[in-house]
Amino acid sequence: MQKVIMGNFNIILFLCNWGPHTAFQTLQDQRADIPPDVKMIRIPCTGRISKSLLFKAFEKGADGVALVGCKPGTCRYGSGTLTAQNNIEDTRNILEYLGLGKERLRLMTFLPDESDELLTFLQEFTADIKALGKSPVVTRAKELIGPIDKQALAEIISRHDIYACQDCGKCTSSCPLALAGKPFSPRALATSIIAGDIESPSVQKHVWSCLTCGLCYDRCPSAVNFPEFIRDIRTLISKTGVDSLPAHGGFFHSLMRSMTSPDLKTRRWSHLPADIRTDAQSKVLFFGGCAPYFDVFFGRHLGIETTNIIFDGLRLLNFFDIQPAVLDNERCCGHDLLWSGDQDNFKKLATLNADMINQLGVEEIITACPECYRTLSHDYPENGIKLNATVTHLYDFLETEIDKGAVNFKKIDKRITFQDPCRLSRFEDKADLPRRLIKHLKTAGFQEMRHNKSASICCGNCAWTGCDSYSKALQTNRLREARETGSDLLVTACPKCQIHLKCAMEDPFLGKDIEMEMMDLTTLIARTIFWE
């Protein structure tokens, strides 16, 4: 028998304005016994409640969410119920990975005269949620400090030596967004901030446009680290309540903030294939990253399978006789929170991850994700979060093992080119590392794109902020560069590069002209390597 926990519960009822609302009104007119825990929100159509809105309710403290709409075939707008079914299924799967449990979210449909059935559902759903207990997600109101802290701003400008800017314009002339036609200039932005215009609408808009790809820093004769300057400015102004212009309705930022809840028990390793061997006692930890969430969120639209990068990374470790531990309760590394200005929640996430990793007693952390690698190896210590283990990118490990000899690779009847991830190629100065691995592969040929290595062009987005038509133009240009090489396969090294470039391929007018097969380098190696 399930134990029912008493107390106030927050159950959000998103109720369609049409058929089911009539049924709900009947219940109100009858003073029916609607559970007081249910808070009704009237909506125009269930199809308008996106995955981000469904999840936002949980971030804000909902213990359960019901989306109630019209019976299939009776939707006033035709496709609303089908859209709702898809959004519910995806969000339920994400809740399952997150450890909240898919049972907390439900979709039901009713006709206008089905008030009794609606009441039964509301009472049963409330009882089910109470049996599950309160949500472990801790709701934290964002701490706002009011106007811009002028002293903190002066410290940021000084720390990044922004006055060293020579006003030469090399940053703007190399900026991928500016080259895509966006009226955006790192130099002009820095100049405005120095001049005291940080609260101007232009600055507060464009500060979220920067891709933080680092190409401007690479070209700057004064070595002004513009990406890190932007990161810190974002942290400063986000505390004043300025909207960070998040992409996808802020879904991923909500997800990451929710992961700061200490009592949450994630289940991201619940679908580990049976052929992969792990060892909880291992001194090597494999840190997976957020690919499982990406695949659920984007899979229906883009058909991506970035989780294969994680699985193939683990298979490669197994291939070299390493059975790593995995962190059962692994959270996001926090990269996107840090680079979108939410340093407070980044530190909470980082502290949770670091405490769990240190308790395992591992000596080495290996990851295939360039953002996780950068964050764990650099941003954790810079923010006072100590890991008692060295951090290694999978490519470094593979290079060492492959160079020992005794392995070979199957032939790949494809010509390939390579998309550099900013965090690995420029931030970590490891542009040659993936290329040394590619040299081992037996492909039909490798051809660099016009912009490559430290001069490569970003995939078009960072930290899920500021995605717009210029991002798409940038991605389109990048895909055209890839196709100009005459290659059949675009090899990537970051799950987000795959997501953003695949999104550009969905353009209904350009799709066929820029379409290209993509595969992550980790997967390509895992599927061709063998012992001689």
Salt bridges, closest charged atoms under 4 A:
ASP37 OD2 - LYS130 NZ 3.13
GLU59 OE1 - LYS56 NZ 3.33
GLU59 OE2 - ARG257 NE 2.61
ASP63 OD2 - LYS134 NZ 3.14
GLU89 OE1 - ARG300 NH2 3.49
ASP90 OD2 - LYS51 NZ 3.20
ASP90 OD1 - ARG300 NH2 2.88
GLU96 OE2 - ARG267 NH1 2.87
GLU114 OE1 - LYS71 NZ 3.95
ASP128 OD2 - ARG106 NH2 3.21
ASP167 OD1 - ARG187 NE 3.50
GLU199 OE1 - LYS150 NZ 3.49
ASP218 OD2 - ARG219 NE 3.99
GLU228 OE1 - ARG231 NH2 4.00
GLU228 OE2 - ARG374 NH2 3.26
ASP232 OD2 - ARG159 NH2 3.16
ASP232 OD2 - HIS160 NE2 2.68
ASP232 OD1 - ARG231 NE 3.08
ASP275 OD2 - ARG315 NE 2.76
ASP312 OD1 - ARG315 NH1 3.04
ASP312 OD2 - ARG527 NH2 3.88
GLU330 OE2 - ARG268 NH1 2.96
ASP336 OD1 - HIS335 ND1 2.79
ASP336 OD2 - LYS496 NZ 2.52
GLU371 OE1 - HIS335 ND1 3.40
GLU371 OE1 - LYS496 NZ 2.77
ASP379 OD1 - ARG374 NH2 3.31
ASP396 OD2 - LYS430 NZ 2.92
GLU399 OE2 - ARG436 NE 2.33
GLU401 OE2 - LYS404 NZ 3.15
ASP403 OD1 - HIS440 NE2 3.45
ASP420 OD2 - ARG435 NH2 2.73
GLU428 OE2 - ARG374 NH1 3.82
GLU428 OE1 - HIS378 NE2 2.88
ASP432 OD1 - LYS453 NZ 3.28
GLU448 OE2 - ARG435 NE 2.44
ASP468 OD2 - LYS182 NZ 2.60
GLU481 OE2 - ARG450 NH2 3.85
GLU481 OE2 - HIS451 ND1 2.49
GLU481 OE1 - ARG478 NH1 2.85
GLU484 OE1 - ARG450 NE 3.35
ASP488 OD1 - ARG415 NH2 3.37
GLU506 OE2 - LYS502 NZ 3.10
GLU515 OE1 - LYS512 NZ 3.84
GLU517 OE1 - LYS414 NZ 3.11
